Amino acid sequence: MKKIIFLLSLSILFTNFLSAQKPAEQKTEIRQINELMTKSYQRGLFNGNILVAKKGKIIYQKSFGFTDETKKIALTKNSILNFGSIAKQFNAVAIMMLVERGKLKLDDPISKYNLDLPKWSEKVTTRHLINYASGIPRLENGLIVPKNDEEAWKILRKTDTLLFDPGKGYRYDNGNVFLQRRIIEKVTGMSFQDFVTKNMIKPLKMTNSVFDAKPAYKNRTSCYDMDNVRCPEMEFISGWLWLEINDMYKWTDGMNHHRLISRKSFETLLNNPYAKEEGGSLGRFYEEDELQRHNGISYKFESILLNDIKNNIIVILASNNLNKVYSLGHTVRDIMLGKAYEIPKKSVYQALRKEALTDVNKAIENYYQLKKTSEKEYSFDNPSELNSLGYELLRAGKINESIEIFKLVVKEFPQNPNVIDSLGEAYYTNKQYKLAIDCYKKAIELGGTQGNAEKMINKIVKEIDQ
């Protein structure tokens, strides 16, 4: 009897020990996440909102920075941000709701809905649309984008040919999104916005989200760049839902618990049968890890959703200043999984960009000086820092200056095929074809750049022959 009592006592003590450990572990996670985000904000690497949840409970939520370039109003958890492509989830889920209600079939041709589209609509299905495998004409052509739904209709209706046979390719284009929304309206007799509000926003009690938010809307944010210049207000197709971060969490949690659509429908949207590596309407799904990853960018708005279904962890970051959202999101998840992580250092790119735009030689001098005096403080081990600077110069038409920066990054990272590929691109833009080909050949020797170097060599050879 004494032995049994002793064993029971040991069991109770062990249980109490485990119980004591869990809160301690969680406190460590919270402390680490807070240190990561605070230092990232202080180093100019993040301006926005973050929410982290585990097992259905929000364990960390905080706002860093300001609502716009004036830096007069601080962000709060109620601030409404543009989540970019993540908002495309709402039309895709609406489609599946209609499938479950028997009002729509994924494999019916979209010509069935009498949208006054060309003959190609007889070959395109809604399944193609939700997986970006339709081949429909592009809505955006470089910097030219339709300013409203009427202009989008004109583009789609005047183009008789597809980019590729439906189901035989992949192109991430907003035309697929536009047609999904119009099909929803045809089938339901409601506007897309009204259908989503009635069937999704209200049931999930998403109390602080609004479609196509105007600048004066309460709690609405504006994006701005590194020079504190406000982004232009976007004129585009309708139906973009602006959200606060709490509503984004309610939405994701609702998907995980099948409050709007069944598990089968959720899985249909997670898995793209035409382009498994690209993902579909809900972003990319990594089956082995049971991880849904969705990114969104609109001008300088940037967001990431990491929905770790296996470990019951949700990480959401939303920024109006386009910085390190993607990498920070993954670092937060690493912390939650108990993995090793690093707090990002100050940005070499940010430190040099202004000077590089006016005097690239002086910027290069300062690079070496900074490396000599502050190597541990700045991100000198990341080639994308200088590469980003090179591409900014290239986009600004400062081709010779971009070449000098790309030469610098190649010197610093001589075994990296991607940076040599970038130098090749700058030489190609400058019509220095022999130097470009030499770079692309070197990139191939070092392991290649997913076929880009080979394609560029063939392209240059054809241009020379002409």
Residue, then its C-alpha position, 0 to 999 in steps of 0.5 A: m500500500k505504501k508503495i502504491i501511495f509512493l508511486l501515486s505521489l511520484s506521478i502527481l509530482f511528475t504531472n505538476f512538473l510538466s504542467a509547470q514546464k508548459p507555461a514556462e516554455q510558452k513564456t520563452e516563446i513569447r519573449q523570443i518573438n517579442e525580442l525578434m519583432t522589437k529589434s526588427y522594428q528598431r532596425g527598420l525591418f518591420n512596420g505592421n501588425i503580428l498575431v501568433a496563435k497556438k491550439g486555438k489561443i492567441i499567445y502573441q499580438k502586437s503592433f509596430g509603427f505607424t498607419d502612414e508616412t506621416k508617422k503621427i498615428a500608431l498602428t493598433k490591432n484594429s488597423i485595417l490593412n490590404f492583405g493583397s493576394i490573400a484576399k483571393q481566398f474569399n472568392a475561392v471559398a465562395i465558389m466551394m460553398l456554391v459547389e456544396r450547395g449544388k449551385l455550381k460544378l467545378d468542371d462545367p465550362i464557364s460559357k454556361y454562365n452567359l458572361d459574353l466571353p469569346k469561344w475559349s470560355e467553352k474550354v475553361t472551367t471554374r476548376h481551372l480558374i481557382n487553380y490559375a490553370s485557365g490560360i485566359p488573357r492577361l488583365e495586367n500588361g506590365l504597368i498597364v492595369p484595368k482601373n475598374d471592372e468595365e475595363a477588365w471585361k473589355i480586355l477579356r472579351k476582345t481577346d480571342t485566344l488563350l495563353f495556353d490550353p486550359g489545364k496544360g499550364y499555370r499563370y498567376d493572374n487576376g483575370n482568374v480572380f475577376l471571373q470567379r467573382r463574376i460567376i459567383e454573382k451570376v449564380t447567386g444573383m447577389s453582388f460578390q461583396d454582399f454574398v461574402t458579407k452574408n455568408m462569411i464575414k457575419p457568420l465568422k463575426m469578422t467585425n472590422s473588415v471592409f471591401d475596397a476601403k477608401p482612404a477616409y475609412k475608419n482605421r484604414t492604413s496607407c502604405y509608404d516606402m523607405d523614403n516615407v513617400r505614400c504609395p499611389e491609391m490603387e484603382f483596380i477590379s472590385g472585391w478586395l477585402w481589407l482586414e484587421i489582423n484579428d479578422m484574418y485570424k478568425w478566417t483562418d481558424g474558421m477554415n481549419h475548423h470547417r465552419l464555412i466549407s467541408r474539409k474535403s472542399f478545403e483540401t480541394l482548394l489547398n491542392n492544385p492538381y495542375a501545378k503542385e509546386e505553385g499552389g492555388s487559391l489558398g497559397r502553397f500547401y506543403e503536404e508533408d508538413e501540413l503547412q499552408r503558406h500564403n503571401g500577399i503584396s499590393y504596392k508596399f503592403e505585404s502580408i504572410l499567413l503561415n497556417d501550420i495545421k500539423n502543429n496547430i500554429i497560426v502566424i500572421l504578419a501584415s505590413n504597410n511598409l514592405n520589408k522583411v515580412y516573409s522571412l520574419g513570418h518563417t522565423v516566428r514559426d521556427i521559434m514556435l517549433g523550438k528551432a534555432y533562429e537568428i534576429p535579422k541584422k540591419s539592412v545593407y541595402q537600406a544603408l546604401r540605396k540613397e547614396a547609390l542612386t546619386d553616386v554609386n562609387k561613393a556607395i561602394e566605398n561606404y560599403y567597405q567602410l561599413k563592413k570594416t567598422s560594423e560587420k556584426e551589425y549589418s547583414f553582409d552575409n546575405p547576397s540579396e541585400l546588394n542584389s536588391l540594390g542592383y535591381e533598384l538601380l536597373r529599374a531606375g534606368k541606371i544600368n552602368e551603376s547597376i552593373e557596378i553593384f552587381k560586380l560588387v556582389v559577385k566579388e563578395f559571393p563568387q560561388n553564388p550562381n544567382v548573383i552572377d545571373s543578375l550581373g548577366e542580366a545587367y550586361y544583357t540590358n546594356k547590350q554587352y552580349k558577350l559579357a552577358i553570355d560569359c556570366y550565364k555560362k559561369a552561373i551554369e557551371l556553379g549549379g545553374t539558376q533553374g534554367n534561366a541562364e540557359k534560356m537567356i543564352n539562347k535568347i541572346v544568340k538569336e538576337i545576335d543572329q538577327 
